[in-house]
């Protein structure tokens, strides 16, 4: 936009700035059995207060579109000791 | 807590520990010392769960059928609260097909993921006779200092259903020359059904030294209700130590 000023003119210009939405983040990884190192499917991966996914048969998971911030992440599966970060 | 920044692709790899790999068998006992065929045998096992989560598994008491070589057993559900110790009892009818050696397996997804050996099942067939057997392990010390007498013991138990006696004998001999046998003592032990007695024989250090035969082993073993202790000869009288070899024979070697 080009603003033109006339001689002696007092021009008022009010501006509204729109915030840029933060780029979404993601969390991904793999869950394995601590004793055998074999991949663990069916593990519930939960970002507390946000949502959860379940690991695939190869133990991998991916959670997309996470707003930036601090989160508690919990991994749990029946028969295993749950861990929390 | 983890911090996730805008636009970040954070990687978080995790390893989970099986609860069952932490659970420990802290005790197991039969409700009787031995059983006759037809009795109900009950094994009560105590498991400890040191984790912070409750533990629920299938526990399986297993044995191998001596006639078919098939693994058989009884199962119970095992539930232990976090950081708790809890019992699980296995009961079954004793038959001739029940194997002697017992294991407790923790089962998950159809597979045994932990196995604990428990004491053997002792079964006696009713005969109307005494049946005196040697029970338990040996008591040979790991170190036998010089100038001290050496005592060997065996626990005898009558697993028959009548009172009876068994002759016992303590002796030493030079292996492999069993003709050079020296008897320490002998006698008879009377036992009622289920009764136990410990029989001991002691040989003095001086007598031991008098039986030295350098380079020749003296062996110690038992057969049935008799005792035939034998030990290794010494070439260094400063001290001895013992071991159990693969066929269950106790040997003493020069230290």
Interface residues (C-beta under 8 A of the other chain):
Chain A: X22 X23 X24 X25 X26 X27 X28 X29 X30 X31 X32 X33 X34 X35 X37 X40 X43 X66 X68 X69 X70 X71 X72 X73 X75 X77 X79 X80 X81 X82 X83 X85
Chain B: X1 X2 X3 X4 X5 X6 X7 X8 X9 X10 X11 X12 X13 X14 X15 X16 X17 X18 X19 X20 X21 X22 X51 X52 X53 X57 X108
